Amino acid sequence: MPTTSPAPQPRPLAEHIRALILDGRLTVGERLPSERSLAIELRRSRSTTTRVYDLLERDGYVSRLHGGGTRVTLPHTAAPAGGAADESAIHLSIASMDSTPGLYDATVRSLPRLAAMRGTSGYSLQGLPELREAVAQRFIERGVPTDADEIMITSGALNAFNLVLASIGRRGERALVEQPTFPHALEALHRHGYRLLPTPVDVTGWDEGHLTDTLLRGRPHLAYLIPDFHNPTGATLSDAERTRIAATARSVGTHLIVDETTAELDIDRDWTPLPFSAFSPHVITVGSMSKIAWGGMRIGWIRADRSIMTRLLATRPSFELGTALLEQCIAVELLQEMPALTAHVATRLYAGREAVAAGLGSFETISMPPTRGGLSAWLDLGAPVSTALSLAARAHGLILPPGPRFSTGGVLERRLRIPITLPPERTAEAMGRLRLAWEDVMTGSRAAGAEMPRSAVI
């Protein structure tokens, strides 16, 4: 049996490695296999893998040092081809709507509140008392008694998550994460030195047995969960599941960090679970205004018991002294209009969901699951072509992250996240471009060398 491919092609191999780098699955500074090891693994000739690394080095994606191996780098001057700088491109990496119609009026109403604080220092380490009261009241309305002293206002939910990790993190410890999950949370955990223990989630929900068994056997220091309209699958944990998971985490001493960024994005779910913090006083919850008001509203919060809050307050001054006051004043006004906000969000998401479903009607092998809320639809492509499709989409002005971008180990090639947050007409255009990319992949006609700049996944 031959040990090498009969038709070695270094350029497509280099392109796929470059895609892994730009997609974040190979990190800057990471050491790649030797030319010999890569040749054996891929069943290619040594000369082919040498040429692959030559191409990557020429374009600035790896550096090679004699005796030091081959390591991932990024070009100093990366010029996206038909990409981020192209205003005609449609970004499906961003699952976020434009601002609520009430944002302008809320901003105007907030100005007297801001003006009244001109005589103060302007710093607000824990957050404005009025806003902390408003966030606490929202928890109370959802069924969790909460005091304003248990709330800290942050510059978005990701900022909140990083602050929690900076305050309670332990390098080298284990962290349980869902697979798939929010990519930037994975990056934050890696940056804080955690070893990740994935537990599967699909559109039908969690494998609760696997999750609790991982908690019991792995005894991770923390677990990061998105229990409401999970990003990207859209699944929601039941109250019974929350009860058991919270009890298991408490029994092994695992900090539960719950991301509620998507909790208010209900379209037509016929039931509403209690917040995770209703099942354990030690749950750390992060949330934000970004999805219910506007991504430009960099307002988030942390709900935690007083012992954790003390640690957060001690840590925060080392990298910021609070959150911008104007945004906090606006948030106070917006939180008084939550029924109107959530109704507007439901209407927009419904229209976006229907537009995605209509656009996918001509795809015979792609299936869209029931999507009762959240930011996106988690599609089943019917074949492991997600990365290839993502690359092909670039040639048609469509930027979308492949399924493996949401995983810990380069898996989920059958999956693709499509936001339901764009206006219907923009979604229809995006689906048309996706159809062209799909045809390219199915016929093998994608142009070689298509670039896929790494971008934020929101």
C-alpha positions as CSV (number, residue, x, y, z in Angstrom):
1,M,0.0,0.0,0.0
2,P,1.5,3.4,-0.9
3,T,2.4,5.7,2.0
4,T,2.0,9.0,0.1
5,S,-0.8,10.6,-1.9
6,P,-0.4,10.1,-5.7
7,A,-1.2,13.8,-6.4
8,P,0.3,16.0,-3.7
9,Q,-0.9,19.6,-3.8
10,P,0.9,21.9,-1.4
11,R,-1.1,25.0,-2.0
12,P,-4.5,23.7,-0.8
13,L,-2.8,22.2,2.3
14,A,-1.2,25.6,3.0
15,E,-4.5,27.3,2.5
16,H,-6.2,25.0,5.0
17,I,-3.5,25.5,7.6
18,R,-3.8,29.3,7.0
19,A,-7.6,29.0,7.5
20,L,-7.0,27.3,10.9
21,I,-4.7,30.1,11.9
22,L,-7.0,32.9,10.8
23,D,-10.0,31.2,12.4
24,G,-8.2,31.0,15.7
25,R,-7.9,27.2,15.9
26,L,-4.1,27.5,15.7
27,T,-2.8,30.2,18.0
28,V,0.0,32.6,17.4
29,G,3.2,31.1,18.9
30,E,1.9,27.5,18.7
31,R,4.5,25.0,17.5
32,L,3.5,23.1,14.4
33,P,4.5,19.5,13.6
34,S,7.9,19.0,11.9
35,E,7.9,18.6,8.1
36,R,8.6,14.9,8.5
37,S,5.8,14.4,11.1
38,L,3.3,16.3,9.0
39,A,4.2,14.2,5.9
40,I,3.6,11.0,7.8
41,E,0.3,12.2,9.4
42,L,-1.1,13.4,6.1
43,R,0.4,10.6,4.0
44,R,2.2,13.1,1.8
45,S,5.8,13.3,0.6
46,R,8.4,15.2,2.6
47,S,8.9,17.6,-0.3
48,T,5.2,18.5,-0.3
49,T,5.1,19.4,3.4
50,T,8.3,21.4,3.0
51,R,6.7,23.3,0.2
52,V,3.6,23.9,2.4
53,Y,5.6,25.5,5.1
54,D,7.5,27.5,2.5
55,L,4.3,29.0,1.2
56,L,3.1,29.8,4.7
57,E,6.4,31.3,5.6
58,R,6.4,33.4,2.5
59,D,3.0,34.8,3.4
60,G,3.9,35.5,7.0
61,Y,1.8,32.8,8.7
62,V,4.7,30.8,10.1
63,S,8.2,31.4,11.2
64,R,10.9,28.8,11.0
65,L,14.1,28.7,13.1
66,H,16.8,26.1,12.9
67,G,16.5,23.9,15.9
68,G,13.4,25.8,17.1
69,G,10.8,24.3,14.8
70,T,7.9,26.0,12.9
71,R,5.6,28.3,14.8
72,V,2.4,30.2,14.0
73,T,2.7,33.9,13.3
74,L,0.5,36.5,11.6
75,P,1.4,38.8,8.7
76,H,2.3,42.3,9.9
77,T,0.3,43.8,7.0
78,A,-2.6,41.5,6.3
79,A,-4.7,43.0,3.5
80,P,-8.0,41.2,3.5
81,A,-9.1,40.1,0.0
82,G,-12.7,41.0,-0.6
83,G,-12.9,40.9,3.2
84,A,-13.3,43.1,6.3
85,A,-12.4,46.3,4.4
86,D,-15.0,45.6,1.7
87,E,-18.2,47.5,2.6
88,S,-20.3,45.3,0.4
89,A,-19.4,42.2,2.4
90,I,-22.1,40.7,4.6
91,H,-20.8,39.7,8.1
92,L,-22.5,36.6,9.4
93,S,-19.9,36.5,12.2
94,I,-22.0,39.2,13.9
95,A,-25.2,38.0,15.5
96,S,-26.5,41.3,16.8
97,M,-29.3,43.7,15.8
98,D,-29.2,47.4,15.2
99,S,-30.3,49.7,18.0
100,T,-33.8,49.7,19.6
101,P,-36.0,52.6,18.4
102,G,-36.2,53.8,22.0
103,L,-32.4,54.4,22.3
104,Y,-32.4,58.0,21.2
105,D,-35.2,59.1,23.5
106,A,-33.5,57.2,26.4
107,T,-30.3,59.0,25.7
108,V,-32.0,62.4,25.8
109,R,-33.8,61.5,29.0
110,S,-30.5,60.4,30.6
111,L,-28.7,63.7,30.1
112,P,-30.0,65.5,33.2
113,R,-29.0,62.5,35.3
114,L,-25.5,62.7,33.8
115,A,-25.3,66.5,34.3
116,A,-26.2,66.1,38.0
117,M,-23.0,64.1,38.5
118,R,-20.6,66.7,37.1
119,G,-19.5,67.6,40.6
120,T,-18.4,64.1,41.3
121,S,-15.1,62.4,40.4
122,G,-16.8,60.5,37.6
123,Y,-15.4,57.2,38.7
124,S,-17.8,54.4,39.5
125,L,-16.0,51.2,40.5
126,Q,-19.1,49.1,41.3
127,G,-21.5,51.0,39.1
128,L,-24.2,53.7,39.6
129,P,-26.5,52.8,42.5
130,E,-29.5,53.6,40.4
131,L,-28.4,51.1,37.7
132,R,-27.5,48.4,40.1
133,E,-30.9,48.8,41.7
134,A,-32.5,48.5,38.2
135,V,-30.5,45.4,37.4
136,A,-31.3,43.8,40.8
137,Q,-35.0,44.6,40.2
138,R,-34.9,42.8,36.9
139,F,-33.6,39.7,38.7
140,I,-36.4,40.0,41.3
141,E,-39.0,40.2,38.5
142,R,-37.6,37.0,37.0
143,G,-37.8,35.2,40.4
144,V,-34.5,35.7,42.2
145,P,-34.3,38.0,45.3
146,T,-31.3,40.3,44.6
147,D,-29.8,43.2,46.4
148,A,-28.0,46.1,44.6
149,D,-24.8,45.2,46.6
150,E,-24.8,41.9,44.7
151,I,-24.5,43.7,41.3
152,M,-21.5,45.2,39.6
153,I,-21.8,47.1,36.4
154,T,-19.2,46.3,33.7
155,S,-18.3,47.3,30.1
156,G,-20.2,44.4,28.5
157,A,-20.6,40.7,29.3
158,L,-17.2,39.7,28.0
159,N,-15.5,42.3,30.1
160,A,-17.5,40.9,33.1
161,F,-16.3,37.4,32.3
162,N,-12.7,38.5,32.1
163,L,-13.1,40.3,35.4
164,V,-14.5,37.2,37.1
165,L,-11.6,35.1,35.7
166,A,-9.0,37.7,36.9
167,S,-10.6,37.7,40.3
168,I,-11.1,33.9,41.0
169,G,-9.0,32.3,38.2
170,R,-6.4,29.6,38.8
171,R,-3.9,28.9,36.1
172,G,-3.5,25.2,35.3
173,E,-6.9,24.3,36.7
174,R,-9.8,22.7,34.7
175,A,-12.8,24.5,33.3
176,L,-15.9,22.8,32.0
177,V,-17.2,24.3,28.8
178,E,-20.0,23.5,26.5
179,Q,-19.3,22.2,23.0
180,P,-20.1,24.3,21.0
181,T,-19.9,27.6,22.9
182,F,-19.1,31.3,22.5
183,P,-15.6,31.4,21.0
184,H,-14.3,34.5,22.9
185,A,-15.1,32.8,26.2
186,L,-12.9,29.9,25.1
187,E,-10.1,32.4,24.3
188,A,-10.5,34.1,27.6
189,L,-10.2,30.8,29.5
190,H,-7.1,29.8,27.5
191,R,-5.6,33.2,28.2
192,H,-6.1,32.7,32.0
193,G,-4.4,29.3,31.8
194,Y,-7.4,26.9,32.1
195,R,-7.5,23.4,30.7
196,L,-10.8,22.8,29.1
197,L,-13.2,19.9,29.7
198,P,-15.9,20.0,26.9
199,T,-19.4,18.7,27.4
200,P,-21.7,18.3,24.4
201,V,-24.7,20.5,23.6
202,D,-27.0,20.2,20.5
203,V,-30.2,21.8,19.3
204,T,-32.1,19.2,21.4
205,G,-30.2,20.2,24.5
206,W,-27.5,19.1,26.9
207,D,-26.3,15.6,27.6
208,E,-27.0,16.1,31.3
209,G,-25.4,12.7,32.3
210,H,-22.2,13.7,30.5
211,L,-22.2,17.1,32.1
212,T,-22.7,16.0,35.7
213,D,-20.3,13.0,35.2
214,T,-17.6,15.5,34.0
215,L,-18.2,17.6,37.1
216,L,-18.0,14.7,39.4
217,R,-14.9,13.1,37.8
218,G,-13.1,16.2,36.6
219,R,-13.9,18.4,39.6
220,P,-13.2,21.5,37.5
221,H,-12.5,24.8,39.2
222,L,-15.2,26.5,37.2
223,A,-17.9,25.8,34.6
224,Y,-19.0,28.3,32.0
225,L,-22.6,27.7,30.8
226,I,-25.1,29.5,28.5
227,P,-28.4,28.0,29.7
228,D,-30.9,30.2,27.9
229,F,-31.1,30.2,24.1
230,H,-27.6,28.8,24.1
231,N,-25.1,30.4,21.6
232,P,-25.0,28.9,19.0
233,T,-27.5,26.0,19.3
234,G,-30.5,27.9,20.7
235,A,-31.2,25.2,23.4
236,T,-32.5,26.0,26.9
237,L,-31.9,24.1,30.1
238,S,-35.1,23.1,32.0
239,D,-35.6,24.1,35.7
240,A,-35.1,20.4,36.7
241,E,-31.7,20.2,34.8
242,R,-30.6,23.5,36.4
243,T,-31.4,22.1,39.8
244,R,-29.4,19.0,39.4
245,I,-26.4,20.7,37.7
246,A,-26.3,23.4,40.4
247,A,-26.4,20.8,43.1
248,T,-23.6,18.7,41.5
249,A,-21.4,21.8,41.0
250,R,-21.9,22.8,44.6
251,S,-21.0,19.3,45.8
252,V,-17.6,19.3,44.1
253,G,-16.8,23.0,44.7
254,T,-17.1,24.1,41.1
255,H,-17.8,27.8,40.5
256,L,-20.7,28.1,38.1
257,I,-20.4,31.1,35.7
258,V,-23.6,31.6,33.9
259,D,-23.8,33.8,30.7
260,E,-27.3,35.3,30.4
261,T,-26.5,37.5,27.5
262,T,-29.2,35.7,25.4
263,A,-31.7,35.1,28.2
264,E,-34.2,37.8,27.1
265,L,-34.2,36.8,23.4
266,D,-37.5,34.9,23.4
267,I,-39.4,34.6,20.1
268,D,-42.1,32.0,20.8
269,R,-40.8,29.6,23.5
270,D,-43.9,28.5,25.4
271,W,-42.2,28.3,28.8
272,T,-39.8,30.5,30.8
273,P,-37.2,28.9,33.2
274,L,-36.0,30.6,36.4
275,P,-32.5,32.2,36.3
276,F,-29.8,29.7,37.2
277,S,-29.1,31.8,40.3
278,A,-32.5,30.8,41.7
279,F,-31.0,27.3,42.3
280,S,-27.8,28.2,44.1
281,P,-26.8,31.3,45.9
282,H,-23.2,30.9,44.7
283,V,-23.9,31.1,40.9
284,I,-22.0,33.9,39.2
285,T,-24.1,35.5,36.5
286,V,-23.0,37.8,33.7
287,G,-25.3,39.7,31.4
288,S,-25.5,42.8,29.2
289,M,-27.6,45.3,27.3
290,S,-25.9,44.5,24.0
291,K,-28.5,42.1,22.5
292,I,-31.7,43.7,23.8
293,A,-30.7,47.4,23.2
294,W,-27.6,47.8,21.0
295,G,-24.1,46.4,20.6
296,G,-22.8,49.9,21.0
297,M,-24.2,50.0,24.5
298,R,-21.1,48.6,26.3
299,I,-23.0,47.9,29.5
300,G,-22.9,44.5,31.3
301,W,-23.2,43.3,34.8
302,I,-22.2,40.6,37.3
303,R,-24.5,39.2,39.9
304,A,-22.5,37.4,42.6
305,D,-22.6,36.8,46.4
306,R,-20.9,39.4,48.6
307,S,-17.7,37.3,49.1
308,I,-17.1,37.2,45.3
309,M,-18.1,40.8,45.0
310,T,-15.4,41.7,47.5
311,R,-12.8,40.0,45.3
312,L,-14.1,41.6,42.2
313,L,-13.9,45.1,43.7
314,A,-10.3,44.4,44.9
315,T,-9.3,43.2,41.4
316,R,-11.0,45.7,39.1
317,P,-8.8,48.7,39.7
318,S,-5.8,46.9,38.3
319,F,-7.2,47.2,34.8
320,E,-10.1,49.7,34.9
321,L,-11.8,52.1,37.3
322,G,-15.4,51.6,36.3
323,T,-17.8,51.9,33.4
324,A,-18.6,55.0,31.4
325,L,-21.3,57.1,33.1
326,L,-23.2,58.1,30.1
327,E,-23.9,54.5,29.1
328,Q,-24.9,53.7,32.6
329,C,-27.4,56.6,32.7
330,I,-28.9,55.5,29.4
331,A,-29.2,51.9,30.7
332,V,-31.2,53.1,33.7
333,E,-33.7,54.6,31.3
334,L,-33.8,51.5,29.0
335,L,-34.3,49.1,31.9
336,Q,-37.5,50.9,32.8
337,E,-38.9,49.9,29.4
338,M,-38.1,46.2,29.4
339,P,-41.5,45.0,28.2
340,A,-41.2,47.3,25.1
341,L,-37.6,46.2,24.5
342,T,-38.3,42.5,24.7
343,A,-41.4,42.9,22.4
344,H,-39.3,44.7,19.8
345,V,-36.6,42.1,20.0
346,A,-39.1,39.3,19.6
347,T,-40.6,40.9,16.5
348,R,-37.1,41.5,14.9
349,L,-35.9,38.0,15.6
350,Y,-39.1,36.4,14.3
351,A,-38.6,38.2,11.0
352,G,-35.0,37.3,10.9
353,R,-35.8,33.6,11.6
354,E,-38.4,33.5,8.8
355,A,-36.0,35.1,6.4
356,V,-33.3,32.5,7.1
357,A,-35.8,29.6,6.8
358,A,-37.0,31.0,3.4
359,G,-33.4,31.4,2.2
360,L,-32.6,27.8,3.1
361,G,-35.6,26.4,1.3
362,S,-33.6,25.7,-1.9
363,F,-30.9,23.8,0.0
364,E,-31.8,20.1,-0.2
365,T,-29.2,18.8,2.3
366,I,-29.1,21.7,4.8
367,S,-31.5,21.5,7.7
368,M,-32.5,24.3,10.1
369,P,-33.8,23.2,13.5
370,P,-36.7,24.8,15.4
371,T,-35.4,28.1,16.7
372,R,-37.5,29.6,19.5
373,G,-35.3,32.4,20.3
374,G,-31.7,33.5,20.7
375,L,-29.3,34.9,18.1
376,S,-28.9,32.3,15.4
377,A,-29.8,29.0,13.8
378,W,-27.4,26.1,14.2
379,L,-27.6,24.5,10.8
380,D,-26.8,20.9,9.9
381,L,-25.0,20.9,6.6
382,G,-25.4,17.2,6.0
383,A,-21.6,16.8,5.3
384,P,-18.4,17.9,7.0
385,V,-17.8,20.9,4.8
386,S,-18.2,23.9,7.1
387,T,-14.6,25.2,6.8
388,A,-14.6,24.7,3.1
389,L,-18.0,26.6,2.8
390,S,-16.7,29.4,5.0
391,L,-13.6,29.8,2.8
392,A,-15.7,29.7,-0.4
393,A,-18.1,32.3,0.9
394,R,-15.3,34.9,1.0
395,A,-15.2,35.0,-2.8
396,H,-18.9,36.0,-2.7
397,G,-18.5,38.7,-0.1
398,L,-19.9,36.6,2.7
399,I,-18.0,36.4,6.0
400,L,-19.2,33.6,8.3
401,P,-17.4,31.5,10.9
402,P,-17.3,27.7,10.4
403,G,-18.7,25.3,12.9
404,P,-15.3,24.4,14.4
405,R,-14.8,28.1,15.5
406,F,-17.3,27.3,18.3
407,S,-15.5,24.2,19.5
408,T,-12.5,23.3,21.6
409,G,-10.9,20.8,19.2
410,G,-11.6,21.6,15.5
411,V,-14.7,19.5,15.4
412,L,-18.3,20.3,14.3
413,E,-17.5,20.5,10.6
414,R,-21.1,19.6,9.8
415,R,-22.4,22.7,11.6
416,L,-22.8,26.3,10.6
417,R,-24.2,29.2,12.7
418,I,-26.4,31.6,10.7
419,P,-27.6,34.8,12.6
420,I,-31.3,35.6,12.6
421,T,-30.5,39.2,13.6
422,L,-30.2,40.9,10.2
423,P,-33.0,42.7,8.5
424,P,-35.0,40.3,6.2
425,E,-33.8,41.9,3.0
426,R,-30.2,41.6,4.0
427,T,-30.7,38.0,5.1
428,A,-32.1,37.2,1.7
429,E,-29.0,38.6,0.0
430,A,-26.8,36.7,2.4
431,M,-28.6,33.4,1.6
432,G,-28.2,34.1,-2.1
433,R,-24.4,34.4,-1.6
434,L,-24.4,31.3,0.6
435,R,-26.1,29.4,-2.3
436,L,-23.2,30.5,-4.6
437,A,-20.6,29.4,-2.1
438,W,-22.4,26.1,-1.6
439,E,-22.4,25.4,-5.3
440,D,-18.6,26.2,-5.4
441,V,-18.0,23.7,-2.7
442,M,-20.2,21.0,-4.2
443,T,-18.6,21.3,-7.6
444,G,-15.1,21.9,-6.4
445,S,-14.8,25.2,-8.2
446,R,-13.8,27.5,-5.4
447,A,-10.9,29.7,-6.4
448,A,-7.6,28.9,-4.8
449,G,-6.1,31.4,-2.5
450,A,-9.3,32.8,-1.1
451,E,-8.5,34.6,2.1
452,M,-10.4,34.3,5.4
453,P,-9.3,37.0,7.9
454,R,-10.0,36.2,11.5
455,S,-12.8,38.3,12.9
456,A,-14.7,38.7,16.1
457,V,-17.6,36.3,16.5
458,I,-20.4,38.0,18.2
